[in-house]
Amino acid sequence: MSDTPHENEDVLSQGPDGERVWLNLPDVAELIGTDVGKVRRMLQERVLIGLRRGERKIMSVPAELLKDGAPLPDLQGTLVVLNDSGFSDEEALRWLFTEDDYPGTPVDALRTGHRKTEVRRRAQALAF
């Protein structure tokens, strides 16, 4: 039997430096200096991605998708490619946080701002 589902859940809960930080929408809004309604639009427009987490199933966004008080600039295009490839939000987040050859994860590569084309190419290849 494979441990893949368990491993996939781990990437959503654990990062390389410990427990992954998830922010509720009011916290995201405060960090980026806007209101919750705009954060919800960002989720709808694939500028950000989140999941319902925790006991109360509150919509939350991984803190790693924010940098310098804004969503990662290269995230939206990658999320659109993953969505067009048929990935659910949970599957997209699992892919973004799974180690690859960048080094690190696709999110690590996007955070550096130097490998968006490579990340999107790999995401697009998953559809075929």
DRENDO-1510 file (C-alpha; in Angstrom, 1 decimal, always signed):
<recs>
REC; n; res; u; v; w
REC; 1; MET; +0.0; +0.0; +0.0 .
REC; 2; SER; +1.1; +3.5; -0.8 .
REC; 3; ASP; +1.5; +6.3; +1.8 .
REC; 4; THR; +0.8; +8.9; -0.8 .
REC; 5; PRO; -2.4; +10.3; +0.6 .
REC; 6; HIS; -0.8; +10.7; +4.0 .
REC; 7; GLU; +2.3; +12.3; +2.4 .
REC; 8; ASN; +0.1; +14.7; +0.4 .
REC; 9; GLU; -1.7; +15.7; +3.6 .
REC; 10; ASP; +1.6; +16.3; +5.3 .
REC; 11; VAL; +2.7; +18.9; +2.6 .
REC; 12; LEU; -0.5; +20.9; +3.5 .
REC; 13; SER; +0.2; +20.7; +7.2 .
REC; 14; GLN; +4.0; +20.6; +7.4 .
REC; 15; GLY; +6.5; +22.8; +5.7 .
REC; 16; PRO; +10.3; +22.3; +5.7 .
REC; 17; ASP; +10.6; +24.5; +8.8 .
REC; 18; GLY; +7.7; +23.0; +10.8 .
REC; 19; GLU; +4.0; +23.4; +10.8 .
REC; 20; ARG; +2.7; +25.3; +7.8 .
REC; 21; VAL; +1.0; +28.6; +8.7 .
REC; 22; TRP; -2.5; +29.1; +7.3 .
REC; 23; LEU; -4.2; +32.5; +7.6 .
REC; 24; ASN; -7.9; +33.2; +7.7 .
REC; 25; LEU; -9.2; +35.8; +5.3 .
REC; 26; PRO; -9.4; +38.7; +7.8 .
REC; 27; ASP; -5.7; +38.1; +8.6 .
REC; 28; VAL; -4.8; +38.0; +4.8 .
REC; 29; ALA; -6.7; +41.2; +4.3 .
REC; 30; GLU; -4.9; +42.9; +7.1 .
REC; 31; LEU; -1.5; +41.7; +5.9 .
REC; 32; ILE; -2.1; +43.0; +2.4 .
REC; 33; GLY; -3.9; +46.1; +3.4 .
REC; 34; THR; -7.3; +45.5; +2.0 .
REC; 35; ASP; -10.7; +44.2; +3.0 .
REC; 36; VAL; -12.0; +40.7; +3.2 .
REC; 37; GLY; -14.3; +41.2; +0.1 .
REC; 38; LYS; -11.2; +41.9; -2.0 .
REC; 39; VAL; -9.5; +38.8; -0.7 .
REC; 40; ARG; -12.5; +36.7; -1.6 .
REC; 41; ARG; -12.3; +38.2; -5.2 .
REC; 42; MET; -8.6; +37.3; -5.3 .
REC; 43; LEU; -9.6; +33.7; -4.5 .
REC; 44; GLN; -12.3; +33.7; -7.2 .
REC; 45; GLU; -9.8; +35.3; -9.7 .
REC; 46; ARG; -7.1; +32.8; -8.8 .
REC; 47; VAL; -4.8; +35.5; -7.5 .
REC; 48; LEU; -4.7; +33.5; -4.3 .
REC; 49; ILE; -5.8; +30.0; -3.4 .
REC; 50; GLY; -7.1; +28.6; -0.1 .
REC; 51; LEU; -8.9; +25.7; +1.5 .
REC; 52; ARG; -11.4; +25.3; +4.3 .
REC; 53; ARG; -9.3; +24.2; +7.3 .
REC; 54; GLY; -9.6; +23.4; +10.9 .
REC; 55; GLU; -12.4; +22.3; +13.2 .
REC; 56; ARG; -14.7; +25.1; +11.9 .
REC; 57; LYS; -13.7; +24.7; +8.3 .
REC; 58; ILE; -12.7; +28.4; +7.9 .
REC; 59; MET; -11.4; +29.4; +4.5 .
REC; 60; SER; -7.6; +29.9; +4.9 .
REC; 61; VAL; -4.6; +30.7; +2.7 .
REC; 62; PRO; -1.1; +29.4; +3.2 .
REC; 63; ALA; +1.1; +32.3; +4.5 .
REC; 64; GLU; +3.8; +31.2; +2.0 .
REC; 65; LEU; +1.6; +32.5; -0.9 .
REC; 66; LEU; +2.2; +36.1; +0.4 .
REC; 67; LYS; +5.4; +38.0; +0.1 .
REC; 68; ASP; +6.2; +41.7; +0.9 .
REC; 69; GLY; +2.5; +42.4; +1.8 .
REC; 70; ALA; +1.0; +41.0; -1.4 .
REC; 71; PRO; +0.2; +37.7; -3.1 .
REC; 72; LEU; +3.1; +36.1; -5.0 .
REC; 73; PRO; +3.1; +38.0; -8.3 .
REC; 74; ASP; +3.7; +34.8; -10.4 .
REC; 75; LEU; +1.1; +32.7; -8.6 .
REC; 76; GLN; -2.0; +33.6; -10.5 .
REC; 77; GLY; -0.8; +32.4; -13.9 .
REC; 78; THR; +0.3; +29.1; -12.3 .
REC; 79; LEU; -3.0; +28.6; -10.6 .
REC; 80; VAL; -4.9; +29.2; -13.9 .
REC; 81; VAL; -2.7; +26.6; -15.6 .
REC; 82; LEU; -3.4; +24.1; -12.7 .
REC; 83; ASN; -7.1; +24.9; -12.8 .
REC; 84; ASP; -7.2; +24.5; -16.6 .
REC; 85; SER; -5.4; +21.1; -16.1 .
REC; 86; GLY; -8.3; +19.9; -14.0 .
REC; 87; PHE; -6.7; +20.3; -10.5 .
REC; 88; SER; -9.0; +21.0; -7.6 .
REC; 89; ASP; -7.8; +23.7; -5.2 .
REC; 90; GLU; -6.5; +21.0; -2.8 .
REC; 91; GLU; -4.7; +19.2; -5.5 .
REC; 92; ALA; -3.1; +22.4; -6.7 .
REC; 93; LEU; -1.9; +23.3; -3.2 .
REC; 94; ARG; -0.5; +19.8; -2.7 .
REC; 95; TRP; +1.4; +20.2; -6.0 .
REC; 96; LEU; +2.7; +23.6; -5.1 .
REC; 97; PHE; +4.0; +22.3; -1.8 .
REC; 98; THR; +5.5; +19.0; -3.0 .
REC; 99; GLU; +9.3; +18.9; -3.4 .
REC; 100; ASP; +10.6; +19.0; -7.0 .
REC; 101; ASP; +13.9; +19.6; -8.8 .
REC; 102; TYR; +13.9; +23.4; -8.5 .
REC; 103; PRO; +15.4; +22.9; -5.7 .
REC; 104; GLY; +12.5; +22.8; -3.3 .
REC; 105; THR; +8.9; +23.1; -4.1 .
REC; 106; PRO; +7.1; +25.0; -6.9 .
REC; 107; VAL; +6.1; +27.6; -4.3 .
REC; 108; ASP; +9.8; +28.0; -3.4 .
REC; 109; ALA; +10.6; +28.6; -7.1 .
REC; 110; LEU; +7.8; +31.2; -7.4 .
REC; 111; ARG; +8.9; +33.0; -4.2 .
REC; 112; THR; +12.4; +33.5; -5.8 .
REC; 113; GLY; +10.7; +35.1; -8.8 .
REC; 114; HIS; +13.2; +33.5; -11.2 .
REC; 115; ARG; +11.5; +30.3; -12.4 .
REC; 116; LYS; +7.8; +31.0; -13.2 .
REC; 117; THR; +8.1; +29.8; -16.8 .
REC; 118; GLU; +9.6; +26.5; -15.6 .
REC; 119; VAL; +6.9; +26.1; -12.9 .
REC; 120; ARG; +4.1; +26.8; -15.4 .
REC; 121; ARG; +5.6; +24.4; -18.0 .
REC; 122; ARG; +5.7; +21.6; -15.4 .
REC; 123; ALA; +2.1; +22.4; -14.3 .
REC; 124; GLN; +0.9; +22.4; -17.9 .
REC; 125; ALA; +2.7; +19.0; -18.6 .
REC; 126; LEU; +0.5; +17.5; -15.8 .
REC; 127; ALA; -2.6; +17.8; -18.0 .
REC; 128; PHE; -1.2; +15.6; -20.7 .
</recs>
